[in-house]
Amino acid sequence: MREIEEKLKLLDIQIIGSVSFIASIIISIILTYNQRLYTLKQKTIFNRKQTYIISNFNRILVLIIVTSFLYNSYEQKKLAEEKNSNVTLNNLDIVASSLSVVSAIIVLYITAKAPVEDALDIENPNF
């Protein structure tokens, strides 16, 4: 019974993470469209400071999401170990999730260190 509850908890975390990723992608699309308007010298949706704040928020959101996926991978590995299953794929999943966390930290660092004046020039990658 505990195993089923644990699996359901992990699935709920994945659902929340996936929905949050969709929200992050929508934010990235809006920021990219704002950057397009800026490049065309048209009226933008957000000013530089707003873009900077939203961009940093979005990158923090992505960091939280990928960290939750790393946690999920680790917990799934623990469940597999309890069942004496082969955990090779779980280990690879943990490595991949760890690399995503490192990537998210680097992108957040770049955005946080950029001056507000450059906010409209920073790329908004869709993870």
MMTF fields as JSON, N, C-alpha, C and O atoms, coordinates in Angstrom:
{
  "mmtfVersion": "1.0.0",
  "mmtfProducer": "UNKNOWN",
  "numBonds": 507,
  "numAtoms": 508,
  "numGroups": 127,
  "numChains": 1,
  "numModels": 1,
  "chainsPerModel": [1],
  "groupsPerChain": [127],
  "chainIdList": ["A"],
  "bondAtomList": [4, 2, 8, 6, 12, 10, 16, 14, 20, 18, 24, 22, 28, 26, 32, 30, 36, 34, 40, 38, 44, 42, 48, 46, 52, 50, 56, 54, 60, 58, 64, 62, 68, 66, 72, 70, 76, 74, 80, 78, 84, 82, 88, 86, 92, 90, 96, 94, 100, 98, 104, 102, 108, 106, 112, 110, 116, 114, 120, 118, 124, 122, 128, 126, 132, 130, 136, 134, 140, 138, 144, 142, 148, 146, 152, 150, 156, 154, 160, 158, 164, 162, 168, 166, 172, 170, 176, 174, 180, 178, 184, 182, 188, 186, 192, 190, 196, 194, 200, 198, 204, 202, 208, 206, 212, 210, 216, 214, 220, 218, 224, 222, 228, 226, 232, 230, 236, 234, 240, 238, 244, 242, 248, 246, 252, 250, 256, 254, 260, 258, 264, 262, 268, 266, 272, 270, 276, 274, 280, 278, 284, 282, 288, 286, 292, 290, 296, 294, 300, 298, 304, 302, 308, 306, 312, 310, 316, 314, 320, 318, 324, 322, 328, 326, 332, 330, 336, 334, 340, 338, 344, 342, 348, 346, 352, 350, 356, 354, 360, 358, 364, 362, 368, 366, 372, 370, 376, 374, 380, 378, 384, 382, 388, 386, 392, 390, 396, 394, 400, 398, 404, 402, 408, 406, 412, 410, 416, 414, 420, 418, 424, 422, 428, 426, 432, 430, 436, 434, 440, 438, 444, 442, 448, 446, 452, 450, 456, 454, 460, 458, 464, 462, 468, 466, 472, 470, 476, 474, 480, 478, 484, 482, 488, 486, 492, 490, 496, 494, 500, 498, 504, 502],
  "bondOrderList": [1, 1, 1, 1, 1, 1, 1, 1, 1, 1, 1, 1, 1, 1, 1, 1, 1, 1, 1, 1, 1, 1, 1, 1, 1, 1, 1, 1, 1, 1, 1, 1, 1, 1, 1, 1, 1, 1, 1, 1, 1, 1, 1, 1, 1, 1, 1, 1, 1, 1, 1, 1, 1, 1, 1, 1, 1, 1, 1, 1, 1, 1, 1, 1, 1, 1, 1, 1, 1, 1, 1, 1, 1, 1, 1, 1, 1, 1, 1, 1, 1, 1, 1, 1, 1, 1, 1, 1, 1, 1, 1, 1, 1, 1, 1, 1, 1, 1, 1, 1, 1, 1, 1, 1, 1, 1, 1, 1, 1, 1, 1, 1, 1, 1, 1, 1, 1, 1, 1, 1, 1, 1, 1, 1, 1, 1],
  "groupList": [{"groupName": "MET", "atomNameList": ["N", "CA", "C", "O"], "elementList": ["N", "C", "C", "O"], "formalChargeList": [0, 0, 0, 0], "bondAtomList": [1, 0, 2, 1, 3, 2], "bondOrderList": [1, 1, 2], "singleLetterCode": "M", "chemCompType": "L-PEPTIDE LINKING"}, {"groupName": "ARG", "atomNameList": ["N", "CA", "C", "O"], "elementList": ["N", "C", "C", "O"], "formalChargeList": [0, 0, 0, 0], "bondAtomList": [1, 0, 2, 1, 3, 2], "bondOrderList": [1, 1, 2], "singleLetterCode": "R", "chemCompType": "L-PEPTIDE LINKING"}, {"groupName": "GLU", "atomNameList": ["N", "CA", "C", "O"], "elementList": ["N", "C", "C", "O"], "formalChargeList": [0, 0, 0, 0], "bondAtomList": [1, 0, 2, 1, 3, 2], "bondOrderList": [1, 1, 2], "singleLetterCode": "E", "chemCompType": "L-PEPTIDE LINKING"}, {"groupName": "ILE", "atomNameList": ["N", "CA", "C", "O"], "elementList": ["N", "C", "C", "O"], "formalChargeList": [0, 0, 0, 0], "bondAtomList": [1, 0, 2, 1, 3, 2], "bondOrderList": [1, 1, 2], "singleLetterCode": "I", "chemCompType": "L-PEPTIDE LINKING"}, {"groupName": "LYS", "atomNameList": ["N", "CA", "C", "O"], "elementList": ["N", "C", "C", "O"], "formalChargeList": [0, 0, 0, 0], "bondAtomList": [1, 0, 2, 1, 3, 2], "bondOrderList": [1, 1, 2], "singleLetterCode": "K", "chemCompType": "L-PEPTIDE LINKING"}, {"groupName": "LEU", "atomNameList": ["N", "CA", "C", "O"], "elementList": ["N", "C", "C", "O"], "formalChargeList": [0, 0, 0, 0], "bondAtomList": [1, 0, 2, 1, 3, 2], "bondOrderList": [1, 1, 2], "singleLetterCode": "L", "chemCompType": "L-PEPTIDE LINKING"}, {"groupName": "ASP", "atomNameList": ["N", "CA", "C", "O"], "elementList": ["N", "C", "C", "O"], "formalChargeList": [0, 0, 0, 0], "bondAtomList": [1, 0, 2, 1, 3, 2], "bondOrderList": [1, 1, 2], "singleLetterCode": "D", "chemCompType": "L-PEPTIDE LINKING"}, {"groupName": "GLN", "atomNameList": ["N", "CA", "C", "O"], "elementList": ["N", "C", "C", "O"], "formalChargeList": [0, 0, 0, 0], "bondAtomList": [1, 0, 2, 1, 3, 2], "bondOrderList": [1, 1, 2], "singleLetterCode": "Q", "chemCompType": "L-PEPTIDE LINKING"}, {"groupName": "GLY", "atomNameList": ["N", "CA", "C", "O"], "elementList": ["N", "C", "C", "O"], "formalChargeList": [0, 0, 0, 0], "bondAtomList": [1, 0, 2, 1, 3, 2], "bondOrderList": [1, 1, 2], "singleLetterCode": "G", "chemCompType": "PEPTIDE LINKING"}, {"groupName": "SER", "atomNameList": ["N", "CA", "C", "O"], "elementList": ["N", "C", "C", "O"], "formalChargeList": [0, 0, 0, 0], "bondAtomList": [1, 0, 2, 1, 3, 2], "bondOrderList": [1, 1, 2], "singleLetterCode": "S", "chemCompType": "L-PEPTIDE LINKING"}, {"groupName": "VAL", "atomNameList": ["N", "CA", "C", "O"], "elementList": ["N", "C", "C", "O"], "formalChargeList": [0, 0, 0, 0], "bondAtomList": [1, 0, 2, 1, 3, 2], "bondOrderList": [1, 1, 2], "singleLetterCode": "V", "chemCompType": "L-PEPTIDE LINKING"}, {"groupName": "PHE", "atomNameList": ["N", "CA", "C", "O"], "elementList": ["N", "C", "C", "O"], "formalChargeList": [0, 0, 0, 0], "bondAtomList": [1, 0, 2, 1, 3, 2], "bondOrderList": [1, 1, 2], "singleLetterCode": "F", "chemCompType": "L-PEPTIDE LINKING"}, {"groupName": "ALA", "atomNameList": ["N", "CA", "C", "O"], "elementList": ["N", "C", "C", "O"], "formalChargeList": [0, 0, 0, 0], "bondAtomList": [1, 0, 2, 1, 3, 2], "bondOrderList": [1, 1, 2], "singleLetterCode": "A", "chemCompType": "L-PEPTIDE LINKING"}, {"groupName": "THR", "atomNameList": ["N", "CA", "C", "O"], "elementList": ["N", "C", "C", "O"], "formalChargeList": [0, 0, 0, 0], "bondAtomList": [1, 0, 2, 1, 3, 2], "bondOrderList": [1, 1, 2], "singleLetterCode": "T", "chemCompType": "L-PEPTIDE LINKING"}, {"groupName": "TYR", "atomNameList": ["N", "CA", "C", "O"], "elementList": ["N", "C", "C", "O"], "formalChargeList": [0, 0, 0, 0], "bondAtomList": [1, 0, 2, 1, 3, 2], "bondOrderList": [1, 1, 2], "singleLetterCode": "Y", "chemCompType": "L-PEPTIDE LINKING"}, {"groupName": "ASN", "atomNameList": ["N", "CA", "C", "O"], "elementList": ["N", "C", "C", "O"], "formalChargeList": [0, 0, 0, 0], "bondAtomList": [1, 0, 2, 1, 3, 2], "bondOrderList": [1, 1, 2], "singleLetterCode": "N", "chemCompType": "L-PEPTIDE LINKING"}, {"groupName": "PRO", "atomNameList": ["N", "CA", "C", "O"], "elementList": ["N", "C", "C", "O"], "formalChargeList": [0, 0, 0, 0], "bondAtomList": [1, 0, 2, 1, 3, 2], "bondOrderList": [1, 1, 2], "singleLetterCode": "P", "chemCompType": "L-PEPTIDE LINKING"}],
  "groupTypeList": [0, 1, 2, 3, 2, 2, 4, 5, 4, 5, 5, 6, 3, 7, 3, 3, 8, 9, 10, 9, 11, 3, 12, 9, 3, 3, 3, 9, 3, 3, 5, 13, 14, 15, 7, 1, 5, 14, 13, 5, 4, 7, 4, 13, 3, 11, 15, 1, 4, 7, 13, 14, 3, 3, 9, 15, 11, 15, 1, 3, 5, 10, 5, 3, 3, 10, 13, 9, 11, 5, 14, 15, 9, 14, 2, 7, 4, 4, 5, 12, 2, 2, 4, 15, 9, 15, 10, 13, 5, 15, 15, 5, 6, 3, 10, 12, 9, 9, 5, 9, 10, 10, 9, 12, 3, 3, 10, 5, 14, 3, 13, 12, 4, 12, 16, 10, 2, 6, 12, 5, 6, 3, 2, 15, 16, 15, 11],
  "groupIdList": [1, 2, 3, 4, 5, 6, 7, 8, 9, 10, 11, 12, 13, 14, 15, 16, 17, 18, 19, 20, 21, 22, 23, 24, 25, 26, 27, 28, 29, 30, 31, 32, 33, 34, 35, 36, 37, 38, 39, 40, 41, 42, 43, 44, 45, 46, 47, 48, 49, 50, 51, 52, 53, 54, 55, 56, 57, 58, 59, 60, 61, 62, 63, 64, 65, 66, 67, 68, 69, 70, 71, 72, 73, 74, 75, 76, 77, 78, 79, 80, 81, 82, 83, 84, 85, 86, 87, 88, 89, 90, 91, 92, 93, 94, 95, 96, 97, 98, 99, 100, 101, 102, 103, 104, 105, 106, 107, 108, 109, 110, 111, 112, 113, 114, 115, 116, 117, 118, 119, 120, 121, 122, 123, 124, 125, 126, 127],
  "secStructList": [7, 2, 2, 2, 2, 2, 2, 2, 2, 2, 2, 2, 2, 2, 2, 2, 2, 2, 2, 2, 2, 2, 2, 2, 2, 2, 2, 2, 2, 2, 2, 2, 2, 2, 2, 2, 2, 2, 2, 6, 6, 7, 7, 7, 1, 1, 7, 2, 2, 2, 2, 2, 2, 2, 2, 2, 2, 2, 2, 2, 2, 2, 2, 2, 2, 2, 2, 2, 2, 2, 2, 2, 2, 2, 2, 2, 2, 2, 2, 2, 2, 2, 6, 6, 7, 7, 7, 2, 2, 2, 2, 2, 2, 2, 2, 2, 2, 2, 2, 2, 2, 2, 2, 2, 2, 2, 2, 2, 2, 2, 2, 2, 2, 1, 7, 4, 4, 4, 4, 4, 4, 1, 7, 7, 7, 7, 7],
  "xCoordList": [0.824, 0.0, 0.871, 0.573, 1.945, 2.827, 3.457, 3.64, 3.789, 4.408, 3.464, 3.894, 2.202, 1.212, 1.076, 1.015, 1.029, 0.932, 2.154, 2.026, 3.33, 4.562, 4.541, 4.899, 4.122, 4.057, 3.064, 3.33, 1.914, 0.915, 1.454, 1.212, 2.186, 2.785, 3.771, 3.783, 4.59, 5.567, 4.887, 5.342, 3.805, 3.055, 2.424, 2.393, 1.919, 1.349, 2.414, 2.152, 3.615, 4.719, 5.043, 5.293, 5.04, 5.312, 4.237, 4.545, 2.986, 1.896, 2.061, 1.957, 2.319, 2.505, 3.712, 3.655, 4.799, 5.992, 5.733, 6.203, 4.99, 4.692, 3.81, 4.041, 2.802, 1.933, 2.745, 2.557, 3.64, 4.499, 5.43, 5.701, 5.92, 6.761, 5.98, 6.511, 4.728, 3.885, 3.738, 3.825, 3.516, 3.412, 4.718, 4.696, 5.845, 7.146, 7.355, 7.901, 6.927, 7.057, 6.192, 6.612, 4.989, 4.116, 4.778, 4.752, 5.373, 6.087, 7.234, 7.437, 7.983, 9.1, 8.62, 9.269, 7.495, 6.939, 6.564, 6.85, 5.929, 5.541, 6.783, 6.816, 7.803, 9.043, 9.746, 10.305, 9.719, 10.334, 9.574, 10.182, 8.256, 7.45, 7.739, 7.821, 7.893, 8.245, 9.599, 9.779, 10.538, 11.866, 11.764, 12.482, 10.879, 10.663, 10.147, 10.612, 9.177, 8.651, 9.76, 9.851, 10.597, 11.712, 12.674, 13.136, 12.969, 13.874, 13.302, 14.04, 11.986, 11.321, 11.071, 10.484, 11.527, 11.355, 9.876, 9.489, 9.069, 7.647, 7.416, 8.305, 6.209, 5.876, 5.878, 5.212, 6.644, 6.752, 5.659, 5.043, 5.433, 4.45, 5.0, 4.284, 6.276, 6.931, 8.126, 8.791, 8.395, 9.606, 10.797, 10.632, 11.981, 13.194, 13.147, 13.488, 12.729, 12.704, 11.694, 11.984, 10.516, 9.512, 10.026, 9.838, 10.667, 11.228, 12.269, 12.307, 13.111, 14.151, 13.533, 13.972, 12.519, 11.86, 11.164, 11.307, 10.415, 9.692, 10.669, 10.447, 11.736, 12.735, 13.392, 13.558, 13.76, 14.346, 13.345, 13.697, 12.101, 11.06, 10.939, 10.871, 10.913, 10.757, 11.926, 11.728, 13.113, 14.269, 14.291, 14.736, 13.811, 13.674, 12.626, 12.81, 11.535, 10.494, 11.074, 10.81, 11.852, 12.466, 13.403, 13.423, 14.172, 15.075, 14.283, 14.679, 13.183, 12.332, 11.776, 11.746, 11.342, 10.769, 11.805, 11.537, 12.985, 13.988, 14.506, 14.89, 14.518, 14.893, 13.847, 14.185, 12.581, 11.528, 11.638, 11.368, 12.03, 12.23, 13.428, 13.4, 14.472, 15.618, 15.184, 15.551, 14.409, 13.872, 13.048, 13.178, 12.205, 11.363, 12.219, 11.929, 13.258, 14.147, 14.804, 14.907, 15.241, 15.882, 14.898, 15.243, 13.685, 12.672, 12.276, 12.034, 12.208, 11.892, 13.01, 12.75, 14.234, 15.358, 15.241, 15.468, 14.889, 14.729, 13.637, 13.798, 12.526, 11.452, 11.93, 11.6, 12.702, 13.228, 14.19, 14.185, 15.007, 15.945, 15.207, 15.629, 14.102, 13.312, 12.742, 12.537, 12.486, 11.951, 13.072, 12.812, 14.315, 15.492, 15.5, 15.916, 15.038, 15.033, 16.366, 17.138, 16.62, 17.806, 17.625, 16.62, 18.581, 18.454, 19.349, 19.56, 19.872, 20.761, 20.066, 20.636, 18.842, 18.114, 17.76, 17.748, 17.472, 17.202, 18.431, 18.32, 19.609, 20.85, 21.066, 21.478, 20.788, 20.917, 19.92, 20.238, 18.723, 17.711, 18.173, 17.952, 18.811, 19.334, 20.445, 20.506, 21.317, 22.389, 21.783, 22.197, 20.803, 20.164, 19.475, 19.574, 18.783, 18.113, 19.125, 18.896, 20.243, 21.297, 21.868, 22.108, 22.081, 22.579, 21.568, 21.953, 20.284, 19.248, 19.285, 19.108, 19.515, 19.606, 20.816, 20.709, 21.952, 23.161, 22.902, 23.264, 22.287, 21.964, 21.048, 21.271, 20.029, 19.091, 19.789, 19.485, 20.714, 21.467, 22.327, 22.385, 22.985, 23.835, 23.003, 23.38, 21.877, 21.016, 20.467, 20.395, 20.083, 19.607, 20.723, 20.48, 21.934, 23.076, 23.321, 23.543, 23.277, 23.493, 22.446, 22.776, 21.2, 20.116, 20.229, 20.033, 20.544, 20.634, 21.801, 21.707, 22.896, 24.074, 23.972, 24.692, 23.091, 22.947, 22.317, 21.413, 22.784, 22.171, 20.73, 20.381, 19.914, 18.508, 18.398, 17.475, 19.337, 19.298, 19.371, 18.87, 19.995, 20.148, 19.017, 19.062, 18.02, 16.96, 16.271, 15.904, 16.092, 15.407, 16.325, 15.865, 17.607, 18.554, 18.909, 19.583, 18.46, 18.789, 17.853, 16.64, 18.425, 17.617, 16.709, 17.042, 15.571, 14.626, 14.466, 13.509, 15.402, 15.319, 14.141, 13.795, 13.541, 12.502, 13.182, 13.653, 13.234, 13.925, 13.261, 13.699],
  "yCoordList": [-1.2, 0.0, 1.267, 2.236, 1.242, 2.403, 2.681, 3.838, 1.614, 1.776, 2.495, 3.363, 2.143, 2.79, 4.263, 5.122, 4.554, 5.951, 6.752, 7.895, 6.153, 6.826, 7.084, 8.172, 6.084, 6.252, 7.345, 8.15, 7.375, 8.413, 9.799, 10.762, 9.896, 11.18, 11.648, 12.822, 10.727, 11.079, 11.457, 12.363, 10.768, 11.125, 12.505, 13.273, 12.821, 14.154, 15.236, 16.289, 14.97, 15.927, 16.107, 17.225, 15.008, 15.101, 15.91, 16.699, 15.718, 16.477, 17.962, 18.79, 18.3, 19.708, 20.292, 21.416, 19.531, 19.992, 20.205, 21.183, 19.299, 19.418, 20.625, 21.348, 20.841, 22.013, 23.293, 24.279, 23.272, 24.436, 24.689, 25.841, 23.624, 23.775, 24.432, 25.28, 24.041, 24.663, 26.153, 26.976, 26.5, 27.915, 28.647, 29.772, 28.015, 28.622, 28.835, 29.858, 27.885, 28.029, 29.179, 29.938, 29.316, 30.433, 31.76, 32.704, 31.832, 33.05, 33.32, 34.464, 32.291, 32.454, 32.945, 33.784, 32.43, 32.871, 34.346, 35.105, 34.748, 36.156, 37.048, 38.103, 36.627, 37.417, 37.476, 38.51, 36.382, 36.366, 37.283, 37.989, 37.275, 38.174, 39.628, 40.493, 39.893, 41.232, 41.652, 42.795, 40.719, 40.992, 41.262, 42.108, 40.548, 40.762, 42.178, 42.865, 42.608, 43.969, 44.997, 45.988, 44.748, 45.645, 45.714, 46.794, 44.569, 44.509, 45.271, 45.907, 45.202, 45.919, 47.392, 48.131, 47.801, 49.177, 49.564, 50.701, 48.581, 48.816, 48.886, 48.582, 49.289, 49.38, 47.974, 47.065, 47.821, 46.514, 46.328, 47.292, 45.086, 44.759, 45.144, 45.695, 44.849, 45.113, 46.031, 45.981, 46.879, 47.692, 46.845, 45.677, 47.429, 46.672, 46.077, 44.911, 46.873, 46.385, 45.248, 44.242, 45.408, 44.344, 43.074, 41.971, 43.232, 42.083, 41.382, 40.153, 42.165, 41.618, 40.805, 39.692, 41.366, 40.694, 39.412, 38.361, 39.505, 38.335, 37.257, 36.071, 37.663, 36.705, 35.976, 34.757, 36.712, 36.082, 35.156, 34.053, 35.607, 34.755, 33.451, 32.368, 33.568, 32.389, 31.421, 30.206, 31.944, 31.068, 30.427, 29.289, 31.152, 30.556, 29.445, 28.385, 29.697, 28.675, 27.424, 26.307, 27.605, 26.46, 25.71, 24.479, 26.442, 25.796, 24.959, 23.841, 25.492, 24.745, 23.49, 22.415, 23.636, 22.498, 21.394, 20.232, 21.752, 20.709, 20.097, 18.928, 20.876, 20.323, 19.319, 18.287, 19.626, 18.674, 17.395, 16.307, 17.511, 16.318, 15.503, 14.273, 16.185, 15.486, 14.726, 13.567, 15.385, 14.735, 13.511, 12.448, 13.671, 12.572, 11.392, 10.24, 11.685, 10.632, 9.873, 8.647, 10.63, 10.015, 9.119, 8.005, 9.606, 8.825, 7.578, 6.524, 7.691, 6.519, 5.479, 4.276, 5.944, 5.018, 4.292, 3.084, 5.016, 4.385, 3.318, 2.241, 3.619, 2.629, 1.397, 0.27, 1.609, 0.487, -0.354, -1.582, 0.302, -0.431, -1.277, -2.39, -0.747, -1.501, -2.772, -3.766, -2.74, -3.913, -4.767, -5.726, -4.416, -5.106, -5.117, -6.095, -4.023, -3.885, -3.32, -2.774, -3.46, -2.873, -1.352, -0.857, -0.617, 0.838, 1.59, 2.794, 0.898, 1.541, 2.709, 3.795, 2.493, 3.574, 4.692, 5.865, 4.325, 5.348, 6.224, 7.44, 5.589, 6.355, 7.32, 8.462, 6.86, 7.742, 8.897, 10.025, 8.611, 9.653, 10.697, 11.893, 10.245, 11.174, 12.037, 13.238, 11.437, 12.204, 13.257, 14.416, 12.851, 13.794, 14.924, 16.087, 14.589, 15.617, 16.544, 17.749, 15.98, 16.799, 17.796, 18.956, 17.339, 18.241, 19.348, 20.485, 19.018, 20.038, 21.08, 22.271, 20.632, 21.57, 22.487, 23.7, 21.918, 22.729, 23.741, 24.911, 23.299, 24.186, 25.322, 26.479, 24.997, 26.017, 27.028, 28.22, 26.556, 27.459, 28.413, 29.609, 27.895, 28.74, 29.798, 30.969, 29.393, 30.343, 31.398, 32.575, 30.987, 31.948, 32.912, 34.111, 32.412, 33.258, 34.306, 35.479, 33.875, 34.802, 35.907, 37.084, 35.532, 36.514, 37.447, 38.656, 36.888, 37.7, 38.678, 39.783, 38.29, 39.155, 40.214, 41.212, 39.998, 40.967, 42.248, 42.186, 43.4, 44.65, 44.757, 44.207, 45.468, 45.653, 46.243, 45.913, 47.112, 47.763, 46.746, 47.0, 45.598, 44.573, 43.546, 42.568, 43.759, 42.755, 42.387, 41.229, 43.342, 43.049, 42.373, 41.919, 42.305, 41.671, 40.239, 39.541, 39.79, 38.447, 37.443, 37.646, 36.367, 35.316, 34.663, 34.596, 34.189, 33.484, 32.063, 31.755, 31.19, 29.824, 29.069, 29.241, 28.242, 27.341, 26.04, 25.319, 25.736, 24.523, 23.304, 22.187],
  "zCoordList": [0.0, 0.0, 0.0, -0.698, 0.791, 0.86, -0.496, -0.876, -1.229, -2.544, -3.506, -4.265, -3.476, -4.351, -3.988, -4.868, -2.686, -2.24, -2.688, -3.127, -2.577, -3.015, -4.521, -4.973, -5.292, -6.746, -7.122, -8.015, -6.438, -6.716, -6.374, -7.102, -5.263, -4.875, -5.946, -6.318, -6.435, -7.466, -8.779, -9.478, -9.111, -10.321, -10.184, -11.145, -8.988, -8.756, -8.925, -9.505, -8.415, -8.577, -10.056, -10.505, -10.816, -12.257, -12.978, -13.871, -12.595, -13.224, -12.937, -13.842, -11.68, -11.307, -12.041, -12.539, -12.105, -12.816, -14.295, -14.875, -14.906, -16.339, -16.63, -17.599, -15.795, -15.971, -15.757, -16.47, -14.779, -14.535, -15.716, -16.055, -16.344, -17.53, -18.663, -19.38, -18.822, -19.846, -19.561, -20.473, -18.287, -17.911, -18.22, -18.719, -17.927, -18.204, -19.699, -20.112, -20.5, -21.954, -22.451, -23.325, -21.901, -22.29, -21.928, -22.717, -20.733, -20.331, -21.299, -21.706, -21.672, -22.614, -23.972, -24.597, -24.427, -25.712, -25.645, -26.571, -24.559, -24.404, -24.355, -24.988, -23.604, -23.534, -24.887, -25.253, -25.623, -26.954, -27.903, -28.707, -27.813, -28.641, -28.268, -29.141, -26.977, -26.516, -27.093, -27.514, -27.108, -27.678, -29.178, -29.712, -29.844, -31.282, -31.535, -32.445, -30.717, -30.85, -30.638, -31.364, -29.638, -29.347, -30.535, -30.903, -31.126, -32.272, -33.463, -34.216, -33.627, -34.722, -34.386, -35.177, -33.202, -32.716, -32.61, -32.88, -32.21, -31.968, -30.462, -29.667, -30.088, -28.669, -28.065, -28.56, -26.981, -26.337, -25.29, -24.834, -24.923, -23.887, -22.516, -21.68, -22.297, -21.016, -21.223, -22.258, -20.215, -20.277, -19.816, -19.462, -19.823, -19.491, -18.083, -17.884, -17.121, -15.742, -15.584, -14.936, -16.173, -16.104, -16.78, -16.265, -17.922, -18.636, -17.775, -17.711, -17.116, -16.244, -15.107, -14.82, -14.468, -13.342, -13.807, -13.182, -14.899, -15.41, -15.86, -15.616, -16.509, -16.981, -15.809, -15.849, -14.778, -13.591, -12.907, -12.488, -12.796, -12.21, -12.993, -12.411, -14.311, -15.159, -14.976, -14.946, -14.857, -14.679, -13.297, -13.145, -12.289, -10.953, -10.996, -10.399, -11.704, -11.865, -12.524, -12.077, -13.57, -14.257, -13.31, -13.303, -12.515, -11.558, -10.551, -10.223, -10.07, -9.135, -9.812, -9.213, -11.05, -11.782, -11.975, -11.673, -12.477, -12.743, -11.443, -11.419, -10.367, -9.065, -8.592, -8.011, -8.842, -8.46, -9.286, -8.776, -10.55, -11.374, -10.872, -10.904, -10.411, -9.828, -8.572, -8.381, -7.731, -6.526, -6.91, -6.303, -7.916, -8.388, -8.854, -8.532, -9.602, -10.104, -8.953, -8.971, -7.961, -6.798, -6.044, -5.65, -5.848, -5.132, -5.919, -5.33, -7.24, -8.062, -7.967, -7.974, -7.879, -7.712, -6.373, -6.3, -5.323, -4.011, -4.047, -3.473, -4.722, -4.845, -5.606, -5.238, -6.658, -7.442, -6.603, -6.692, -5.795, -4.935, -3.904, -3.59, -3.378, -2.404, -3.017, -2.32, -4.324, -5.026, -5.616, -6.343, -5.299, -5.844, -7.369, -7.991, -7.961, -9.418, -9.89, -9.103, -11.172, -11.783, -11.805, -12.315, -11.26, -11.144, -12.13, -11.978, -13.131, -14.111, -14.799, -14.906, -15.264, -15.936, -14.965, -15.338, -13.718, -12.707, -12.48, -12.329, -12.459, -12.291, -13.454, -13.252, -14.663, -15.83, -15.755, -16.132, -15.27, -15.108, -14.094, -14.284, -13.024, -12.013, -12.611, -12.347, -13.408, -14.063, -14.99, -14.973, -15.797, -16.723, -15.962, -16.353, -14.888, -14.088, -13.425, -13.323, -12.976, -12.361, -13.364, -13.03, -14.588, -15.63, -15.93, -16.202, -15.88, -16.084, -14.979, -15.235, -13.744, -12.62, -12.806, -12.621, -13.167, -13.401, -14.514, -14.39, -15.582, -16.707, -16.258, -16.615, -15.485, -15.011, -14.1, -14.146, -13.282, -12.403, -13.233, -12.943, -14.25, -15.103, -15.816, -15.847, -16.386, -17.104, -16.142, -16.493, -14.937, -13.94, -13.561, -13.424, -13.39, -13.048, -14.135, -13.838, -15.383, -16.502, -16.483, -16.63, -16.303, -16.293, -15.094, -15.221, -13.935, -12.721, -12.784, -12.25, -13.426, -13.512, -14.611, -14.584, -15.561, -16.654, -16.111, -15.279, -16.571, -16.127, -16.633, -17.678, -15.879, -16.251, -17.654, -18.399, -18.013, -19.326, -20.466, -21.562, -20.207, -21.242, -21.236, -21.983, -20.411, -20.235, -21.537, -21.737, -22.411, -23.671, -24.686, -25.734, -24.382, -25.303, -24.911, -25.669, -23.725, -23.25, -23.898, -23.948, -24.391, -25.018, -23.983, -22.8, -24.44, -23.585, -24.086, -24.796, -23.719, -24.242, -23.651, -22.483, -24.47, -23.984, -23.632, -24.512, -22.35, -21.892, -22.439, -22.165]
}
